[in-house]
Amino acid sequence: MSLLVDIAILVIVAVVSAYTVRHYRFYWDRTFGVQEKASQSFVGAYAPSVSIVCPMKNEENVAPRLLDSLVNMDYPKDNGRYEVIAVDDNSVDKTSEIADEYARKYPFVKAVHRSSSPILSKPAALNSGLTFANNEIVLFFDADYIPPRDCVKKLVAPFTDPLVAGVMGRVVPVNTPEALVCRVLELERAAGYQVDQQARHNLGLVPQYGGTVGGFRRSFLTSQNGFDAYHLAEDTDITYRAFLSGWKICYVNGAECYEEVVSQIHRRGVQIRRWGIGHNYCLFDHWLRTLKSPFLTSWSKTDGIMLLGVYFMPFVQLAGWILGIYSYLFQPPFWSPLLFALFLTLAYNVVGNLALFSEIGSASLLDRRNRSVWLLPLMLPIVLYYVLIGSRSFIDSLSAHLTTRRKKRKGTAISQESNLRRRSP
Amino acid sequence: MMEYLVLLGVFAMMFFLSFIPGYLEYRLPRDPGPLHIDLSKTVEPRSEAIHFRMSSESLAKNQGWTPAPSANMPQWISGGVTYQREFKGDKGSFNVLRIDQDLTIPAGTSIESAIIVQGNLVSEHDCSFMERVYVRGQCQIGRSNRLNSIASGSDMTIGEESEIFGFADSDGDVRIGKGCIVRGLVGSGGKITLEGSCEVKKLNGRVIVVTKSGD
């Protein structure tokens, strides 16, 4: 038993160390390395035809703001080169009328209503929008986002490279003065985009499409039959489908867009849990294919698998703490306390997809937000919360995955959705 | 037992100390608002040059110019209506000359100040312009000149074998001579003509014509 515990702790320390090294590599690259700007020298000179799909479900408060931003976008609108598709996803408020009003007012705005669709999910709404998209590039914006006027020009520039399937822009919280939680989430976001995504792009690894403020070639989406309508992390899923088909995804740090972040910690917990479940499904679906992919370099495979594992890490952390405390109290060889201390130190840097501490510090300095970094210690209780939520989401997704496999073996048709609906909040 | 309690107390104190700066930032925030994004900003390939032209026009109209003492001015400028002032840019401060009439710069002249010419500009061969040049009227740069960057409100001609380290931008037509090197954008509101084997990083104009050499 004691040997098993020791081996388990050593494995956990090794995994956590790998993530720590990864974080510091990203931090170093972003802070001191040469920055790759994703064809941004073509901004303004390259203007392919673009469709913008905006899924909206009961968004009457924010829909006009987004649609105003999109109709005023600095982009050539001649000959159908620019179209906005507002997808009303079974809204019960005035979203539907707002979409219709904009469609009446502007010839390049279309309103799509999903009133009797069998699948109620964001990716299904995106697919509905996609069927009405006529243009070469399809970009996606959620309703609570506020893109600046230059955003689309910046996002389409990387498509000058024929191997680029998708792009992702930078998301910046707009409601930071609202609550302390928003300010802490701003730190997380800054590290995740300004440092983590940019470094992955610089190093030719796996920048991730984040579900909004980004998009794809329509030909790529069509070849993949659109998004997986049953997936809770359709963005991560499509990212991996692109990389595994030999395409690239670019991150454009300059294509900044405001978003509203949640202002209550329990709502953040719900988000993390939902993303965790979806992301872990991607882990189960794609880890082996990533490992075997002929299109990815060994570093890309390593990063790809580590990215898939980010919502598995809270579970690893929790297991590490429990085993570490057990080992420390009940079977302390001389090195147990040292190992546990090492684990705690490393664990401080690695939880979920949060590029913590060093990356947050770097991002704050790059954004010239020197005082925001004073809030960094507040990440500690939030990390503890994430470890608990993330562990629970891993157990839920693993159990749902195993149920699906068992039913598949028995020949029963079952969707991820029906499994997850029972489990997800 | 007492030692452990003291140690625990010290540990707890140090732990909670780390939250004090965060508490201060929360109560008296200096970075409270969202990270600034200019929502109305638009992208133009010629934005740097357009911005330079607008800021030069604005600078020319501003107060703070003093008549340049003719005793300290070089031969080619003396007698002209000339003003000067210090300007603080991103890379430190430098001197700016404002010439309120047409200007002709003799061969081999080296100019360390930025210049704003309110009329037309003609430079002869082998001149060097260490700082940016803005010309409101027409601009004719001679052979083998070396320039930082140049913008004009009307037609611009860059003489052969010249080198420009930044942009060359004009609201009118632009003609780039044979063997020129432009390391930034050549922008024009009209036609750009490239003669022979020039080397240009980027072009942005309504019409772009490449000729053999001086056709």
Contacts between the chains, C-beta under 8 A, distances in Angstrom:
chain1	res1	chain2	res2	distance
A	41	B	202	7.1
A	43	B	43	5.0
A	43	B	45	7.7
A	44	B	43	4.4
A	44	B	44	5.8
A	44	B	45	4.6
A	44	B	47	7.9
A	45	B	45	5.2
A	45	B	202	7.9
A	45	B	204	6.8
A	69	B	39	7.4
A	74	B	42	4.0
A	74	B	43	6.7
A	146	B	39	6.8
A	148	B	37	5.5
A	148	B	38	6.4
A	148	B	39	4.4
A	148	B	40	7.3
A	148	B	41	6.0
A	149	B	39	6.7
A	149	B	40	5.8
A	149	B	41	6.3
A	149	B	42	5.2
A	150	B	41	5.3
A	150	B	42	5.5
A	150	B	43	4.4
A	153	B	43	4.8
A	154	B	43	6.9
A	172	B	34	6.3
A	172	B	35	5.0
A	172	B	37	6.1
A	173	B	34	6.0
A	174	B	34	4.7
A	175	B	34	7.3
A	176	B	32	6.8
A	176	B	33	6.5
A	176	B	34	4.9
A	177	B	29	7.9
A	177	B	32	5.0
A	177	B	33	6.0
A	177	B	34	7.8
A	180	B	26	5.9
A	183	B	26	7.7
A	183	B	32	7.8
A	186	B	34	7.3
A	186	B	35	7.4
A	190	B	35	7.5
A	256	B	35	7.8
A	256	B	37	4.8
A	257	B	37	7.7
A	258	B	34	6.7
A	258	B	37	6.2
A	258	B	39	7.8
A	367	B	35	5.6
A	369	B	31	4.7
A	369	B	35	6.7
A	370	B	31	7.5
A	371	B	25	5.4
A	371	B	29	7.3
A	371	B	30	4.1
A	371	B	31	4.5
A	372	B	25	7.1
A	372	B	31	4.4
A	374	B	21	3.9
A	374	B	22	5.2
A	374	B	24	6.8
A	374	B	25	4.2
A	375	B	22	4.5
A	375	B	25	5.7
A	375	B	26	7.1
A	376	B	22	7.2
A	377	B	18	4.3
A	377	B	19	5.2
A	377	B	21	7.8
A	377	B	22	5.4
A	378	B	19	7.2
A	378	B	22	5.2
